[in-house]
């Protein structure tokens, strides 16, 4: 029996959502079929749960700002011959309510009930707040 779960991942070196989108547009961040992917060292033990409607939520500068539905998990062999996992996502980033998140390494599972809500459709294309401001507002309960 599967139970949907999301992944939570730091977008290291990214300044904002637009920077993550630009990085994913690069050829090396895509699969052969042009879909965005993130290569990680570990294969998720809860793969079936992730593939049952899960997303990868991206933490940018200490704030969860967006997500992407996970389409599949591909086996990937790096230049050093080590087997890795390529998390293949649906193109496009869905903005979510800014939610502060402390730093961590690798990725974490994120239960569906703990996931930030998507921003309303009318706010998806608005310029996002700077991460520091979004964090400060979230800390006082303003989303």
The first five atom37 places (N, CA, C, CB, O) and aatype in JSON, in Angstrom:
{
  "aatype": [20, 20, 20, 20, 20, 20, 20, 20, 20, 20, 20, 20, 20, 20, 20, 20, 20, 20, 20, 20, 20, 20, 20, 20, 20, 20, 20, 20, 20, 20, 20, 20, 20, 20, 20, 20, 20, 20, 20, 20, 20, 20, 20, 20, 20, 20, 20, 20, 20, 20, 20, 20, 20, 20, 20, 20, 20, 20, 20, 20, 20, 20, 20, 20, 20, 20, 20, 20, 20, 20, 20, 20, 20, 20, 20, 20, 20, 20, 20, 20, 20, 20, 20, 20, 20, 20, 20, 20, 20, 20, 20, 20, 20, 20, 20, 20, 20, 20, 20, 20, 20, 20, 20, 20, 20, 20, 20, 20, 20, 20, 20, 20, 20, 20, 20, 20, 20, 20, 20, 20, 20, 20, 20, 20, 20, 20, 20, 20, 20, 20, 20, 20, 20, 20, 20, 20, 20, 20, 20, 20, 20, 20, 20],
  "atom_mask": [
    [1, 1, 1, 1, 1],
    [1, 1, 1, 1, 1],
    [1, 1, 1, 1, 1],
    [1, 1, 1, 1, 1],
    [1, 1, 1, 1, 1],
    [1, 1, 1, 1, 1],
    [1, 1, 1, 1, 1],
    [1, 1, 1, 1, 1],
    [1, 1, 1, 1, 1],
    [1, 1, 1, 1, 1],
    [1, 1, 1, 1, 1],
    [1, 1, 1, 1, 1],
    [1, 1, 1, 1, 1],
    [1, 1, 1, 1, 1],
    [1, 1, 1, 1, 1],
    [1, 1, 1, 1, 1],
    [1, 1, 1, 1, 1],
    [1, 1, 1, 1, 1],
    [1, 1, 1, 1, 1],
    [1, 1, 1, 1, 1],
    [1, 1, 1, 1, 1],
    [1, 1, 1, 1, 1],
    [1, 1, 1, 1, 1],
    [1, 1, 1, 1, 1],
    [1, 1, 1, 1, 1],
    [1, 1, 1, 1, 1],
    [1, 1, 1, 1, 1],
    [1, 1, 1, 1, 1],
    [1, 1, 1, 1, 1],
    [1, 1, 1, 1, 1],
    [1, 1, 1, 1, 1],
    [1, 1, 1, 1, 1],
    [1, 1, 1, 1, 1],
    [1, 1, 1, 1, 1],
    [1, 1, 1, 1, 1],
    [1, 1, 1, 1, 1],
    [1, 1, 1, 1, 1],
    [1, 1, 1, 1, 1],
    [1, 1, 1, 1, 1],
    [1, 1, 1, 1, 1],
    [1, 1, 1, 1, 1],
    [1, 1, 1, 1, 1],
    [1, 1, 1, 1, 1],
    [1, 1, 1, 1, 1],
    [1, 1, 1, 1, 1],
    [1, 1, 1, 1, 1],
    [1, 1, 1, 1, 1],
    [1, 1, 1, 1, 1],
    [1, 1, 1, 1, 1],
    [1, 1, 1, 1, 1],
    [1, 1, 1, 1, 1],
    [1, 1, 1, 1, 1],
    [1, 1, 1, 1, 1],
    [1, 1, 1, 1, 1],
    [1, 1, 1, 1, 1],
    [1, 1, 1, 1, 1],
    [1, 1, 1, 1, 1],
    [1, 1, 1, 1, 1],
    [1, 1, 1, 1, 1],
    [1, 1, 1, 1, 1],
    [1, 1, 1, 1, 1],
    [1, 1, 1, 1, 1],
    [1, 1, 1, 1, 1],
    [1, 1, 1, 1, 1],
    [1, 1, 1, 1, 1],
    [1, 1, 1, 1, 1],
    [1, 1, 1, 1, 1],
    [1, 1, 1, 1, 1],
    [1, 1, 1, 1, 1],
    [1, 1, 1, 1, 1],
    [1, 1, 1, 1, 1],
    [1, 1, 1, 1, 1],
    [1, 1, 1, 1, 1],
    [1, 1, 1, 1, 1],
    [1, 1, 1, 1, 1],
    [1, 1, 1, 1, 1],
    [1, 1, 1, 1, 1],
    [1, 1, 1, 1, 1],
    [1, 1, 1, 1, 1],
    [1, 1, 1, 1, 1],
    [1, 1, 1, 1, 1],
    [1, 1, 1, 1, 1],
    [1, 1, 1, 1, 1],
    [1, 1, 1, 1, 1],
    [1, 1, 1, 1, 1],
    [1, 1, 1, 1, 1],
    [1, 1, 1, 1, 1],
    [1, 1, 1, 1, 1],
    [1, 1, 1, 1, 1],
    [1, 1, 1, 1, 1],
    [1, 1, 1, 1, 1],
    [1, 1, 1, 1, 1],
    [1, 1, 1, 1, 1],
    [1, 1, 1, 1, 1],
    [1, 1, 1, 1, 1],
    [1, 1, 1, 1, 1],
    [1, 1, 1, 1, 1],
    [1, 1, 1, 1, 1],
    [1, 1, 1, 1, 1],
    [1, 1, 1, 1, 1],
    [1, 1, 1, 1, 1],
    [1, 1, 1, 1, 1],
    [1, 1, 1, 1, 1],
    [1, 1, 1, 1, 1],
    [1, 1, 1, 1, 1],
    [1, 1, 1, 1, 1],
    [1, 1, 1, 1, 1],
    [1, 1, 1, 1, 1],
    [1, 1, 1, 1, 1],
    [1, 1, 1, 1, 1],
    [1, 1, 1, 1, 1],
    [1, 1, 1, 1, 1],
    [1, 1, 1, 1, 1],
    [1, 1, 1, 1, 1],
    [1, 1, 1, 1, 1],
    [1, 1, 1, 1, 1],
    [1, 1, 1, 1, 1],
    [1, 1, 1, 1, 1],
    [1, 1, 1, 1, 1],
    [1, 1, 1, 1, 1],
    [1, 1, 1, 1, 1],
    [1, 1, 1, 1, 1],
    [1, 1, 1, 1, 1],
    [1, 1, 1, 1, 1],
    [1, 1, 1, 1, 1],
    [1, 1, 1, 1, 1],
    [1, 1, 1, 1, 1],
    [1, 1, 1, 1, 1],
    [1, 1, 1, 1, 1],
    [1, 1, 1, 1, 1],
    [1, 1, 1, 1, 1],
    [1, 1, 1, 1, 1],
    [1, 1, 1, 1, 1],
    [1, 1, 1, 1, 1],
    [1, 1, 1, 1, 1],
    [1, 1, 1, 1, 1],
    [1, 1, 1, 1, 1],
    [1, 1, 1, 1, 1],
    [1, 1, 1, 1, 1],
    [1, 1, 1, 1, 1],
    [1, 1, 1, 1, 1],
    [1, 1, 1, 1, 1],
    [1, 1, 1, 1, 1]
  ],
  "atom_positions": [
    [[0.84, -1.19, 0.0], [0.0, 0.0, 0.0], [0.89, 1.25, 0.0], [-0.96, 0.0, 1.23], [1.82, 1.35, 0.79]],
    [[0.59, 2.18, -0.89], [1.36, 3.42, -0.95], [0.65, 4.52, -0.19], [1.62, 3.84, -2.4], [-0.58, 4.53, -0.08]],
    [[1.43, 5.43, 0.32], [0.92, 6.61, 1.0], [1.77, 7.78, 0.52], [0.96, 6.46, 2.57], [2.96, 7.85, 0.82]],
    [[1.16, 8.68, -0.21], [1.89, 9.78, -0.85], [2.76, 10.52, 0.15], [0.92, 10.74, -1.5], [2.34, 10.82, 1.27]],
    [[3.99, 10.81, -0.29], [4.93, 11.6, 0.49], [5.71, 12.48, -0.48], [5.9, 10.69, 1.35], [5.9, 12.11, -1.64]],
    [[6.14, 13.63, -0.01], [6.92, 14.55, -0.82], [8.38, 14.47, -0.42], [6.39, 16.0, -0.68], [8.73, 13.87, 0.6]],
    [[9.24, 15.09, -1.24], [10.65, 15.27, -0.9], [10.9, 16.74, -0.63], [11.56, 14.75, -2.05], [10.26, 17.62, -1.21]],
    [[11.84, 17.01, 0.24], [12.25, 18.36, 0.56], [13.74, 18.44, 0.25], [11.95, 18.74, 2.07], [14.51, 17.61, 0.73]],
    [[14.15, 19.42, -0.56], [15.53, 19.5, -1.03], [16.01, 20.95, -1.04], [15.67, 18.88, -2.43], [15.29, 21.85, -1.46]],
    [[17.24, 21.17, -0.56], [17.85, 22.49, -0.65], [18.28, 22.73, -2.09], [19.06, 22.62, 0.31], [18.82, 21.84, -2.75]],
    [[18.04, 23.92, -2.57], [18.53, 24.33, -3.88], [19.79, 25.15, -3.64], [17.44, 25.15, -4.7], [19.75, 26.38, -3.6]],
    [[20.9, 24.46, -3.47], [22.17, 25.09, -3.1], [22.67, 26.02, -4.19], [23.22, 24.01, -2.8], [22.71, 25.65, -5.37]],
    [[23.05, 27.22, -3.81], [23.59, 28.19, -4.75], [22.55, 28.98, -5.51], [24.46, 27.49, -5.71], [22.89, 29.85, -6.31]],
    [[21.28, 28.69, -5.27], [20.21, 29.4, -5.95], [19.8, 30.61, -5.12], [18.99, 28.47, -6.19], [19.67, 30.53, -3.9]],
    [[19.62, 31.74, -5.78], [19.23, 32.97, -5.1], [17.72, 33.15, -5.01], [19.84, 34.16, -5.8], [17.21, 33.78, -4.08]],
    [[16.99, 32.6, -5.99], [15.54, 32.79, -6.04], [14.93, 31.74, -6.96], [15.19, 34.23, -6.52], [15.64, 30.93, -7.56]],
    [[13.6, 31.76, -7.07], [12.89, 30.78, -7.9], [13.32, 30.89, -9.36], [11.37, 30.98, -7.78], [13.47, 29.87, -10.04]],
    [[13.52, 32.11, -9.84], [13.96, 32.3, -11.23], [15.33, 31.65, -11.46], [14.01, 33.82, -11.57], [15.57, 31.1, -12.53]],
    [[16.2, 31.71, -10.48], [17.52, 31.08, -10.6], [17.41, 29.57, -10.7], [18.4, 31.46, -9.42], [18.15, 28.94, -11.46]],
    [[16.5, 28.98, -9.93], [16.29, 27.53, -10.01], [15.74, 27.17, -11.4], [15.31, 27.06, -8.9], [16.17, 26.18, -12.0]],
    [[14.8, 27.96, -11.9], [14.24, 27.71, -13.24], [15.33, 27.81, -14.3], [13.09, 28.7, -13.55], [15.37, 27.0, -15.23]],
    [[16.21, 28.8, -14.17], [17.3, 28.97, -15.15], [18.25, 27.79, -15.1], [18.07, 30.28, -14.88], [18.7, 27.31, -16.14]],
    [[18.57, 27.31, -13.9], [19.46, 26.15, -13.77], [18.83, 24.93, -14.42], [19.78, 25.87, -12.28], [19.51, 24.17, -15.11]],
    [[17.52, 24.72, -14.19], [16.85, 23.55, -14.77], [16.74, 23.64, -16.29], [15.47, 23.4, -14.18], [16.58, 22.61, -16.96]],
    [[16.83, 24.83, -16.84], [16.76, 25.0, -18.3], [18.06, 24.58, -18.98], [16.44, 26.44, -18.64], [18.09, 24.39, -20.19]],
    [[19.14, 24.44, -18.2], [20.42, 24.03, -18.78], [20.36, 22.56, -19.18], [21.58, 24.28, -17.78], [19.73, 21.74, -18.5]],
    [[21.02, 22.24, -20.26], [21.0, 20.87, -20.79], [21.46, 19.84, -19.77], [21.87, 20.79, -22.02], [20.9, 18.74, -19.71]],
    [[22.48, 20.17, -18.98], [23.01, 19.17, -18.04], [22.04, 18.87, -16.89], [24.34, 19.65, -17.46], [22.22, 17.88, -16.18]],
    [[21.03, 19.71, -16.71], [20.04, 19.5, -15.66], [18.78, 18.84, -16.21], [19.69, 20.83, -14.98], [17.73, 18.86, -15.57]],
    [[18.87, 18.26, -17.42], [17.71, 17.66, -18.06], [17.98, 16.22, -18.45], [17.3, 18.47, -19.29], [19.13, 15.81, -18.64]],
    [[16.91, 15.47, -18.56], [17.0, 14.09, -19.06], [17.11, 14.13, -20.58], [15.77, 13.24, -18.6], [17.01, 15.19, -21.19]],
    [[17.3, 12.98, -21.19], [17.37, 12.9, -22.65], [16.06, 13.36, -23.3], [17.69, 11.48, -23.09], [16.06, 13.83, -24.44]],
    [[14.94, 13.23, -22.57], [13.66, 13.67, -23.12], [13.32, 15.12, -22.73], [12.54, 12.75, -22.65], [12.19, 15.56, -22.9]],
    [[14.32, 15.87, -22.2], [14.16, 17.3, -21.94], [13.49, 17.66, -20.63], [13.4, 17.89, -23.02], [13.2, 18.83, -20.4]],
    [[13.22, 16.69, -19.78], [12.58, 16.98, -18.49], [13.63, 17.37, -17.44], [11.77, 15.76, -18.0], [14.75, 16.87, -17.47]],
    [[13.26, 18.27, -16.52], [14.22, 18.64, -15.48], [14.47, 17.47, -14.52], [13.72, 19.86, -14.7], [13.57, 16.7, -14.2]],
    [[15.72, 17.37, -14.09], [16.07, 16.29, -13.15], [17.04, 16.83, -12.12], [16.68, 15.07, -13.91], [17.76, 17.8, -12.34]],
    [[17.03, 16.16, -10.99], [18.02, 16.43, -9.95], [18.66, 15.11, -9.59], [17.37, 17.13, -8.69], [17.97, 14.15, -9.23]],
    [[19.98, 15.05, -9.69], [20.69, 13.8, -9.42], [21.14, 13.81, -7.96], [21.9, 13.62, -10.38], [21.75, 14.77, -7.49]],
    [[20.83, 12.74, -7.28], [21.17, 12.61, -5.87], [21.87, 11.28, -5.63], [19.91, 12.74, -4.99], [21.7, 10.31, -6.37]],
    [[22.64, 11.25, -4.58], [23.45, 10.08, -4.27], [22.61, 8.88, -3.81], [24.46, 10.42, -3.21], [22.89, 7.74, -4.17]],
    [[21.6, 9.15, -3.02], [20.81, 8.08, -2.41], [19.5, 7.85, -3.18], [20.51, 8.41, -0.95], [18.9, 8.78, -3.71]],
    [[19.08, 6.59, -3.22], [17.81, 6.23, -3.83], [16.75, 6.22, -2.72], [17.9, 4.84, -4.56], [16.96, 5.57, -1.69]],
    [[15.63, 6.93, -2.89], [14.62, 6.96, -1.82], [14.04, 5.58, -1.54], [13.49, 7.93, -2.2], [13.66, 4.86, -2.47]],
    [[13.99, 5.2, -0.28], [13.4, 3.93, 0.1], [11.88, 3.95, -0.09], [13.74, 3.59, 1.57], [11.26, 2.9, -0.28]],
    [[11.3, 5.14, -0.05], [9.85, 5.28, -0.21], [9.5, 5.73, -1.64], [9.3, 6.29, 0.83], [8.63, 6.58, -1.83]],
    [[10.19, 5.17, -2.61], [10.0, 5.56, -4.01], [8.54, 5.45, -4.44], [10.87, 4.7, -4.92], [8.01, 6.35, -5.09]],
    [[7.87, 4.36, -4.09], [6.47, 4.17, -4.49], [5.58, 5.26, -3.92], [5.96, 2.79, -4.04], [4.65, 5.71, -4.58]],
    [[5.86, 5.7, -2.7], [5.08, 6.75, -2.07], [5.31, 8.1, -2.76], [5.43, 6.86, -0.58], [4.37, 8.89, -2.9]],
    [[6.53, 8.36, -3.17], [6.85, 9.6, -3.88], [6.15, 9.61, -5.25], [8.38, 9.77, -4.05], [5.6, 10.63, -5.67]],
    [[6.19, 8.47, -5.92], [5.62, 8.38, -7.26], [4.09, 8.32, -7.25], [6.16, 7.16, -7.97], [3.46, 8.3, -8.31]],
    [[3.49, 8.3, -6.07], [2.04, 8.28, -5.91], [1.52, 9.71, -5.71], [1.64, 7.38, -4.72], [0.71, 9.95, -4.81]],
    [[1.99, 10.66, -6.55], [1.52, 12.03, -6.48], [2.4, 12.98, -5.68], [0.17, 12.04, -5.9], [1.98, 14.09, -5.37]],
    [[3.61, 12.55, -5.34], [4.51, 13.39, -4.57], [5.21, 14.45, -5.41], [5.53, 12.54, -3.88], [5.29, 14.34, -6.64]],
    [[5.71, 15.46, -4.73], [6.46, 16.55, -5.35], [7.79, 16.71, -4.65], [5.67, 17.88, -5.32], [7.98, 16.2, -3.54]],
    [[8.7, 17.42, -5.28], [9.92, 17.85, -4.61], [9.72, 19.33, -4.28], [11.22, 17.61, -5.52], [9.47, 20.15, -5.16]],
    [[9.83, 19.64, -3.0], [9.7, 21.01, -2.52], [11.1, 21.59, -2.4], [8.93, 21.08, -1.15], [11.97, 20.97, -1.79]],
    [[11.32, 22.75, -2.98], [12.63, 23.37, -3.03], [12.79, 24.44, -1.95], [12.87, 23.98, -4.41], [11.96, 25.34, -1.82]],
    [[13.87, 24.31, -1.18], [14.24, 25.3, -0.16], [15.29, 26.21, -0.77], [14.76, 24.61, 1.17], [16.36, 25.75, -1.18]],
    [[14.98, 27.5, -0.82], [15.9, 28.48, -1.39], [16.21, 29.51, -0.33], [15.29, 29.16, -2.67], [15.33, 30.22, 0.16]],
    [[17.5, 29.59, 0.03], [17.96, 30.55, 1.05], [17.15, 30.43, 2.34], [17.87, 31.97, 0.51], [16.76, 31.44, 2.93]],
    [[16.92, 29.2, 2.78], [16.25, 28.96, 4.05], [14.74, 29.03, 4.05], [16.74, 29.9, 5.02], [14.12, 29.05, 5.11]],
    [[14.13, 29.08, 2.85], [12.67, 29.19, 2.75], [12.17, 28.22, 1.68], [12.25, 30.66, 2.43], [12.71, 28.18, 0.57]],
    [[11.13, 27.44, 2.01], [10.47, 26.62, 0.99], [9.66, 27.58, 0.13], [9.54, 25.49, 1.63], [8.76, 28.25, 0.62]],
    [[9.98, 27.65, -1.17], [9.34, 28.62, -2.06], [8.56, 28.02, -3.22], [10.36, 29.53, -2.59], [7.67, 28.67, -3.77]],
    [[8.9, 26.78, -3.61], [8.23, 26.21, -4.78], [8.33, 24.7, -4.74], [8.84, 26.76, -6.08], [9.03, 24.11, -3.92]],
    [[7.59, 24.09, -5.66], [7.6, 22.62, -5.76], [7.45, 22.21, -7.22], [6.46, 22.01, -4.91], [7.08, 23.0, -8.08]],
    [[7.76, 20.93, -7.46], [7.54, 20.32, -8.77], [7.06, 18.89, -8.55], [8.85, 20.34, -9.64], [7.65, 18.16, -7.75]],
    [[6.01, 18.48, -9.25], [5.61, 17.09, -9.17], [6.72, 16.16, -9.68], [4.31, 16.86, -9.97], [7.37, 16.45, -10.69]],
    [[6.92, 15.06, -8.98], [7.92, 14.06, -9.39], [7.24, 13.1, -10.36], [8.52, 13.29, -8.15], [6.2, 12.52, -10.05]],
    [[7.84, 12.92, -11.53], [7.29, 12.04, -12.55], [7.84, 10.62, -12.45], [7.57, 12.6, -13.92], [7.12, 9.64, -12.61]],
    [[9.14, 10.54, -12.2], [9.77, 9.22, -12.12], [11.13, 9.34, -11.45], [9.91, 8.58, -13.54], [11.65, 10.44, -11.24]],
    [[11.7, 8.19, -11.13], [13.06, 8.11, -10.6], [13.86, 7.25, -11.57], [13.08, 7.51, -9.12], [13.55, 6.07, -11.77]],
    [[14.9, 7.83, -12.15], [15.72, 7.12, -13.13], [17.04, 6.72, -12.5], [15.96, 7.98, -14.38], [17.59, 7.44, -11.66]],
    [[17.55, 5.58, -12.92], [18.91, 5.2, -12.53], [19.88, 6.02, -13.36], [19.15, 3.66, -12.73], [19.7, 6.19, -14.56]],
    [[20.91, 6.52, -12.71], [21.9, 7.36, -13.38], [23.28, 6.91, -12.92], [21.67, 8.89, -13.07], [23.52, 6.74, -11.72]],
    [[24.18, 6.72, -13.88], [25.55, 6.35, -13.55], [26.45, 7.55, -13.83], [26.01, 5.09, -14.37], [26.55, 8.0, -14.97]],
    [[27.09, 8.06, -12.8], [27.96, 9.22, -12.95], [29.28, 8.81, -13.59], [28.22, 9.89, -11.58], [29.54, 7.63, -13.8]],
    [[30.09, 9.8, -13.91], [31.37, 9.55, -14.58], [32.26, 8.61, -13.77], [32.11, 10.86, -14.83], [33.09, 7.9, -14.33]],
    [[32.1, 8.61, -12.44], [32.91, 7.73, -11.6], [32.33, 6.32, -11.5], [33.04, 8.31, -10.21], [32.85, 5.48, -10.77]],
    [[31.23, 6.05, -12.25], [30.64, 4.72, -12.3], [29.69, 4.41, -11.15], [31.72, 3.72, -12.32], [29.17, 3.3, -11.08]],
    [[29.46, 5.36, -10.26], [28.59, 5.14, -9.12], [27.13, 5.3, -9.53], [28.94, 6.1, -7.96], [26.78, 6.26, -10.22]],
    [[26.3, 4.35, -9.1], [24.86, 4.4, -9.39], [24.23, 5.48, -8.52], [24.17, 3.01, -9.14], [24.44, 5.52, -7.3]],
    [[23.46, 6.36, -9.14], [22.77, 7.44, -8.43], [21.3, 7.46, -8.86], [23.45, 8.81, -8.72], [20.88, 6.71, -9.74]],
    [[20.53, 8.34, -8.22], [19.12, 8.48, -8.54], [18.88, 9.84, -9.19], [18.24, 8.32, -7.27], [19.29, 10.87, -8.65]],
    [[18.24, 9.84, -10.33], [17.84, 11.08, -10.99], [16.35, 11.27, -10.71], [18.14, 11.06, -12.54], [15.52, 10.48, -11.16]],
    [[16.03, 12.32, -9.95], [14.63, 12.64, -9.65], [14.13, 13.47, -10.83], [14.48, 13.42, -8.27], [14.54, 14.62, -11.0]],
    [[13.25, 12.89, -11.62], [12.75, 13.55, -12.83], [11.42, 14.23, -12.49], [12.58, 12.52, -14.01], [10.5, 13.61, -11.96]],
    [[11.35, 15.52, -12.82], [10.2, 16.34, -12.43], [9.42, 16.85, -13.63], [10.66, 17.51, -11.58], [9.92, 16.91, -14.75]],
    [[8.19, 17.22, -13.35], [7.37, 17.9, -14.34], [7.96, 19.28, -14.57], [5.86, 17.99, -13.88], [8.35, 19.94, -13.6]],
    [[8.06, 19.75, -15.8], [8.61, 21.08, -16.06], [7.77, 22.17, -15.39], [8.7, 21.34, -17.57], [6.55, 22.04, -15.23]],
    [[8.43, 23.24, -15.0], [7.75, 24.37, -14.38], [7.77, 24.27, -12.87], [6.33, 24.46, -14.88], [7.71, 23.17, -12.31]],
    [[7.84, 25.41, -12.22], [7.87, 25.48, -10.77], [6.55, 26.05, -10.27], [9.07, 26.34, -10.27], [6.07, 27.07, -10.78]],
    [[5.97, 25.4, -9.29], [4.71, 25.85, -8.68], [5.06, 26.54, -7.38], [3.71, 24.65, -8.45], [5.6, 25.92, -6.46]],
    [[4.77, 27.82, -7.3], [5.08, 28.58, -6.09], [4.16, 28.16, -4.95], [4.97, 30.1, -6.34], [2.97, 27.91, -5.15]],
    [[4.74, 28.1, -3.76], [3.99, 27.74, -2.55], [4.14, 28.84, -1.51], [4.48, 26.38, -1.98], [4.96, 29.75, -1.67]],
    [[3.33, 28.76, -0.46], [3.45, 29.72, 0.63], [4.87, 29.63, 1.2], [2.38, 29.46, 1.73], [5.36, 28.54, 1.49]],
    [[5.5, 30.77, 1.34], [6.87, 30.81, 1.87], [6.88, 30.25, 3.29], [7.44, 32.27, 1.85], [6.15, 30.72, 4.16]],
    [[7.73, 29.23, 3.49], [7.8, 28.56, 4.78], [9.27, 28.39, 5.16], [7.08, 27.18, 4.74], [10.02, 27.74, 4.44]],
    [[9.7, 28.99, 6.29], [11.1, 28.86, 6.69], [11.48, 27.4, 6.95], [11.37, 29.7, 7.94], [10.66, 26.6, 7.42]],
    [[12.72, 27.07, 6.64], [13.22, 25.72, 6.88], [14.71, 25.8, 7.21], [12.98, 24.79, 5.65], [15.49, 26.39, 6.46]],
    [[15.09, 25.22, 8.31], [16.5, 25.22, 8.7], [17.32, 24.36, 7.73], [16.67, 24.69, 10.16], [16.79, 23.45, 7.1]],
    [[18.61, 24.67, 7.62], [19.46, 23.89, 6.7], [19.55, 22.41, 7.11], [20.87, 24.5, 6.65], [19.45, 22.06, 8.28]],
    [[19.75, 21.58, 6.12], [19.95, 20.14, 6.3], [20.74, 19.64, 5.11], [18.58, 19.38, 6.45], [20.89, 20.35, 4.13]],
    [[21.23, 18.42, 5.2], [21.98, 17.85, 4.08], [21.11, 16.84, 3.35], [23.29, 17.2, 4.57], [20.24, 16.19, 3.94]],
    [[21.37, 16.71, 2.07], [20.64, 15.72, 1.27], [19.21, 16.14, 1.06], [20.69, 14.37, 1.94], [18.93, 17.31, 0.81]],
    [[18.3, 15.19, 1.14], [16.87, 15.46, 1.03], [16.17, 14.83, 2.21], [16.29, 14.93, -0.32], [16.72, 13.96, 2.89]],
    [[14.96, 15.27, 2.44], [14.15, 14.74, 3.53], [12.76, 14.42, 2.99], [14.06, 15.76, 4.72], [12.32, 15.0, 1.99]],
    [[12.09, 13.48, 3.65], [10.7, 13.23, 3.33], [9.86, 14.34, 3.96], [10.24, 11.82, 3.82], [10.17, 14.82, 5.05]],
    [[8.8, 14.73, 3.28], [7.89, 15.76, 3.76], [6.48, 15.19, 3.7], [8.02, 17.08, 2.91], [5.93, 14.98, 2.62]],
    [[5.87, 14.93, 4.88], [4.5, 14.4, 4.87], [3.54, 15.38, 4.18], [4.03, 14.12, 6.3], [3.72, 16.6, 4.27]],
    [[2.55, 14.85, 3.51], [1.58, 15.66, 2.79], [0.96, 16.72, 3.71], [0.49, 14.77, 2.17], [0.8, 17.87, 3.3]],
    [[0.62, 16.35, 4.93], [-0.03, 17.28, 5.86], [0.88, 18.43, 6.28], [-0.49, 16.53, 7.09], [0.38, 19.47, 6.72]],
    [[2.19, 18.27, 6.14], [3.15, 19.32, 6.54], [3.6, 20.19, 5.37], [4.36, 18.69, 7.18], [4.34, 21.16, 5.57]],
    [[3.16, 19.87, 4.18], [3.62, 20.59, 2.99], [2.95, 21.96, 2.89], [3.32, 19.77, 1.72], [1.75, 22.09, 3.15]],
    [[3.72, 22.99, 2.51], [3.12, 24.31, 2.3], [2.09, 24.26, 1.17], [4.2, 25.36, 1.99], [2.23, 23.49, 0.22]],
    [[1.08, 25.09, 1.29], [0.04, 25.13, 0.25], [0.54, 25.91, -0.97], [-1.26, 25.79, 0.81], [1.37, 26.81, -0.85]],
    [[0.01, 25.53, -2.13], [0.31, 26.28, -3.35], [-0.26, 27.68, -3.22], [-0.29, 25.56, -4.61], [-1.3, 27.89, -2.6]],
    [[0.44, 28.65, -3.79], [-0.1, 30.0, -3.87], [-1.31, 29.98, -4.8], [0.97, 31.03, -4.35], [-1.34, 29.18, -5.74]],
    [[-2.29, 30.84, -4.57], [-3.43, 30.9, -5.5], [-2.95, 31.2, -6.92], [-4.44, 31.98, -5.04], [-1.92, 31.85, -7.11]],
    [[-3.7, 30.74, -7.89], [-3.32, 30.9, -9.3], [-2.97, 32.34, -9.65], [-4.45, 30.43, -10.21], [-2.02, 32.58, -10.4]],
    [[-3.7, 33.3, -9.13], [-3.44, 34.71, -9.42], [-2.12, 35.22, -8.88], [-4.55, 35.54, -8.87], [-1.62, 36.25, -9.33]],
    [[-1.55, 34.51, -7.91], [-0.27, 34.94, -7.32], [0.93, 34.19, -7.87], [-0.32, 34.78, -5.83], [2.07, 34.53, -7.55]],
    [[0.7, 33.17, -8.69], [1.8, 32.36, -9.21], [2.79, 33.18, -10.04], [1.25, 31.23, -10.05], [3.99, 32.9, -10.02]],
    [[2.3, 34.17, -10.76], [3.16, 34.94, -11.65], [3.66, 36.24, -11.04], [2.44, 35.25, -12.92], [4.42, 36.98, -11.67]],
    [[3.24, 36.54, -9.81], [3.73, 37.75, -9.14], [5.19, 37.59, -8.77], [2.89, 38.06, -7.88], [5.67, 36.48, -8.55]],
    [[5.89, 38.69, -8.72], [7.3, 38.68, -8.3], [7.37, 38.19, -6.85], [7.95, 40.11, -8.44], [6.71, 38.77, -5.99]],
    [[8.15, 37.14, -6.57], [8.21, 36.64, -5.2], [8.94, 37.61, -4.27], [8.9, 35.27, -5.17], [9.8, 38.39, -4.71]],
    [[8.59, 37.55, -3.0], [9.29, 38.35, -2.0], [10.71, 37.84, -1.85], [8.54, 38.32, -0.64], [10.96, 36.66, -2.08]],
    [[11.65, 38.7, -1.48], [13.0, 38.22, -1.18], [12.93, 37.17, -0.06], [13.94, 39.4, -0.77], [12.13, 37.34, 0.87]],
    [[13.73, 36.12, -0.12], [13.65, 35.04, 0.88], [13.73, 35.53, 2.32], [14.74, 34.05, 0.63], [13.01, 35.01, 3.18]],
    [[14.59, 36.5, 2.62], [14.72, 36.99, 4.0], [13.41, 37.63, 4.47], [15.88, 38.0, 4.11], [13.0, 37.43, 5.61]],
    [[12.76, 38.4, 3.61], [11.49, 39.03, 3.96], [10.4, 37.98, 4.11], [11.09, 40.08, 2.9], [9.59, 38.05, 5.04]],
    [[10.36, 37.0, 3.21], [9.37, 35.93, 3.29], [9.53, 35.17, 4.61], [9.49, 34.97, 2.09], [8.54, 34.81, 5.24]],
    [[10.77, 34.93, 5.02], [11.04, 34.24, 6.28], [10.53, 35.05, 7.46], [12.54, 33.96, 6.44], [9.88, 34.52, 8.36]],
    [[10.84, 36.36, 7.46], [10.42, 37.23, 8.56], [8.9, 37.29, 8.67], [11.0, 38.63, 8.38], [8.36, 37.22, 9.77]],
    [[8.21, 37.43, 7.55], [6.76, 37.47, 7.56], [6.15, 36.14, 8.04], [6.23, 37.8, 6.17], [5.2, 36.13, 8.82]],
    [[6.72, 35.05, 7.58], [6.22, 33.74, 8.0], [6.42, 33.53, 9.49], [6.92, 32.63, 7.21], [5.58, 32.92, 10.15]],
    [[7.53, 34.03, 10.03], [7.81, 33.87, 11.46], [6.77, 34.57, 12.34], [9.2, 34.42, 11.77], [6.54, 34.16, 13.48]],
    [[6.15, 35.62, 11.81], [5.12, 36.31, 12.59], [3.71, 35.91, 12.16], [5.3, 37.84, 12.46], [2.72, 36.52, 12.58]],
    [[3.62, 34.9, 11.33], [2.32, 34.36, 10.95], [1.67, 34.98, 9.73], [1.4, 34.5, 12.08], [0.5, 34.74, 9.47]],
    [[2.42, 35.78, 8.98], [1.88, 36.39, 7.76], [2.38, 35.59, 6.57], [2.3, 37.9, 7.64], [3.59, 35.46, 6.37]],
    [[1.44, 35.04, 5.79], [1.84, 34.22, 4.64], [1.38, 34.84, 3.36], [1.29, 32.81, 4.75], [1.63, 34.3, 2.28]]
  ]
}
